[in-house]
Amino acid sequence: MRAVEPTSSGYVERSGIRLGYEVFGDGDPTIILLPTWTIIHSRFWKMQTPYLSRHHRVITYDGPGNGRSDRTTDPERYRSEEYAHDAAAVLDACGVDRAVLVGLSLGAKYGARFAWMFPERTLGLVMIGPSLHLDIGLPEREAVFARLFEPSVEDAQGWDKYNVDHWYTDYADFTEFFFAQCFSEPHSTKPREDAVGWAGETGPDVLDAESRSPEPELGDREALAALTCPVLVIHGTGDRIAPYTAGEEAARLTDGTLAALAGSGHIPNVRDPVKVNLLLRDFVDRLAS
């Protein structure tokens, strides 16, 4: 049983892909909780929808490749611009002109792209553990991505599992490793189990396609610097996926506010929902006042 059921739900089709969305509550302003990397779907927001929908209309939707949305292995469909257009289509389907956008990890990239492409529709942007290409000199992280499409090493250990060949060889092994890194906090067994289960609803072919999506002509650094909306960055100091320095740089580039969560990992909205929910509430309240 879910803590709160959607007040409405539906599908919107764009570029030949059906996207499933859900709406909770009916207050203003509207908050849209964006999809993240397709390895999990919109249920990762399950700790936010009950609280936020008491006072706001809250929209969640699944990006292409997982959840209630269609699967596709077309890399072009996973471009960040496509995600921005998806969000706009979902807002249109819900009759919403402007909204506060909230994105986790890659979802922060999609939110920033939306805010840059549709500034007139963006009331504010929250980026949680933003996973962005900011060229801040992270050699270990860059080395992981450099090996992404190389043949998998024998008996892969650690970050050698972040490899397309290994995904096809032992997808379950990768997802268990990856979510242990996402939920680095003690006593995270249930969140890890949930995430591994959600990951099982997509597969390596989808993640492979998404990993091959072309980067936009305008880089993340330039897009962030061009934003004009209010920005809040929430970042765990113990994040093993997107380093805390990336959150610091994202806040600096956008002239935004940085909220550091001491010891939190990559998905603090699940492991530290009270703090994250209060930060979201206060940010939205300031926009509405």
Buried (B, 14 or more C-beta within 10 A) or exposed (E): EEEBEBEEBBBBEBBEBBBBBBBBBEBBBBBBBBBBBBBBBBBBBBBBBBBBBEBBBBBBBBBBBBBBBBBBBBBEBBBBBBBBBBBBBBBEBBEBEBBBBBBBBBBBBBBBBBBBBBEEBBBBBBBBBBBBEBEBEBEEBEEBEEBBEEEBEEEBEEBBBBBBBBBBBBBEEBBBBBBBBBBBBEEBEEBBEBBBEBBEBBBBBBBBBBBBBEEBEBBBBEBBEBBEBBBBBBBBEBBBBBBBBBBBBBBBBBEBBBBBBEBBBBBBBBBBBEBBBEBBBEBBEEBBE
